[in-house]
Amino acid sequence: MSPPSLSIPIRSPERRVEVAWFSALCSDDYEFLGVPEGKLRSSYQHCGDIVQLADRLGYQNILLPSSFQVGQEPLPFSAAMAETTEQINQLVAIRMGEIHPPMLARHVSTIDHIAKGRLTLNIISSDLPGEKMESEARYARARESIEILKQCWTQEKIDFQGKHYQLEIPWTDPVKPYQQNGGPLLYFGGISPPAKDLCAEHCDVFLMWPETMERLEDTMRELSDRAAGYHRTIDFGLRIHMVVRETEEEARAAAERLVSKLDAEVGEAIKSRAQDNRSAGVMRQDALRAQTKDDYIEDHVWSGIGRARSGCGSAIVGDPDQVYEKLQRYIDLGIRAFIFSGYPHLDECELFAKHVLPRLDTTKLNVSQGRLPKETPETPLTFGPRK
């Protein structure tokens, strides 16, 4: 029986998916949600252990988040991890406006060469720490930053005149990346109108947080239509937690155990620390959870994590077959990138790799889309002529 045809145009129609894990760089690892333990702090060692385990287990990518919390800053951390891993890509979160765009491009180019192209970027457009900026202005700044990055990676000079940046730089040799045909892939999430438009015009993978299947499909259809308006196609990704056990009863019990010591006020305090805690995406997830009696917003999608976490607030809960079938439904819809996580992250990383990961047909999107060269490319940092 052939798979159902896709009703939503996407860049990668083949049913191969990129499966990523998540490293808890921002004080986000627990055995019991909301109960911090020293052994799970976001130290270089612990966060590095998560990345290296995902690398050994065959995940194709790993998200390195960004937030003003105790933990690791993703750009320098990813440079260190590039030297300690073998095959995994890193999806590095970068908040637009934090670093002057040409110098951000230089940071990225440096890490891209260290990692030999095993680098992807998660574009963030939330407020900077201590900053309160109107949404339209934030996304305008993000758009300008991305446009400058693209000039850095694809042109011989930088010539940009915008509201936030006015730049004339006669050469781009210092910022040429290892990856070709446009540089590192850009992943992006956000459901406000300016966020959707920014992704449609400039990014490669639109990342969604957990909602019902119907809502995900509506969002994908809208984004695909917006991208078509720019004569583009994009891919879609889902960021969601994972609780997989040998039986459904065990999985549900593990989910309930995770929140069994959670104090509601502590949960709200944890959520409020994140820059995105009042974003449209977080509020939509909160509204869905409020409509439930048991925190399940649909079959096998449990939203209890959102009681003590901003951003992604739900998990797929079930036995291996149930989890696999749920993922197949997402793949049928057109999702081609998954970013999973679980508590504690090391334990759940192993469980998913044991029960489900080998059953999935996987790829790296930067490979399938021709960004990662098969041979060392000629760049100013490889064997290009010195000037």
C-alpha positions, 0 to 999 in steps of 0.5 A: 500500500503506497503512502498517502499523497501530501496535500501540503506542498513541502520542500522534502516530499520523501518520507525520510525524517531528521530526528533530533534530541535536545540538550538541557543548556538552560537549567531544564533537566529533572527527574521530578518536574520542578524539583531541581537536583544538582546532578542534573544541573546544566553544567558543561559536563552534563550537557555534553554527556547528552550531546555525546550520547545522542551522537553515539545512538544515531540521532541526526541533530540536537537542539542547543537552546538559548535563554538567560538562565544558568547553563551553557551559551550555545555558540561556544558550547557547540564549538566545543561539542564539534570536536567531541562528536562524530556524526551528529549535527547541532541545531544552535539557537541564536537570538537575533540582535544579540550579536552584530550580524557580520560578527555573528556570521563570523562566529557561525562560519568558524563553528561551521568549519570546526564541525565540517558542516555539522551545523544548523541554526535555530533563529530566535526573535524573542526579547533580549534579557532586560529588553521589552520590544514591540513584536513588529520591531523585534521581527523587523530586526530579526529579518534584517539580521537574517538578510545580512547573514545571507549576504555574508554567506552568498555574496562577495560584499555586504551592502545593507541599508535598513532601519536597524543596520546600515552596513557597507563591507567590501568583502565577505571572505571572513564570514564564508561558511563550510556549507555551500548553496546558501550556508547553514539551514535556518530553523524557525518557530513562531505563530504570530503573523510577523513570525510566520511571514519572516519564516515564509520569506527566509527560513528553511524549516518551520518548527511547531510546538505540540497542538492537535493534529488539526491545528498543526495541519492548519498552521502548515497549510498557512505557512506553505501558502505564505512561502508560495507567495515568496516563490519558495517551499519550506519544510516543517518540524515538530518539537515535542517531548517523549515518554515511551515505555514497553506498555502504555500503562507504564508510559502513563505512569511515568508521565504522572510520576514526572509531575507528582512533586510539582507545586503549581506556584513553582511551575509558574515561576519556572515558566516565567524565567523564559523570554518566550513565556508570554508568546502566542505559542505558549498561550495557545498550548496553555489554552488547549491544556485548560480545555482538558480533564486529564491534560491529554489534548488528543490521543497520546499527546499529554500536556502536563509538562506545560505546567512547569515549562515555557516553550514546548509543553507536551509529550507523546506518551505510549508504548513503542507501537503507539509512539511509532504510529503517532509519528507516522501520522505526523509524517503523513501530514508532511512533518520532516524534522522532529526534536524530541526530549524527555526527563531526565534527558539522558534516560529518555534519549536511550529509551527512544533510541531503543524502542523507536528510532531504529524503525524510522527512515532518517536523513539529515536535512542539510545533506538531502538539501545539498548544503553539506558538501561531500568533499572539503569545499574551497573556502578562505578557511580551507584551501582557498587562496589567501589574500 
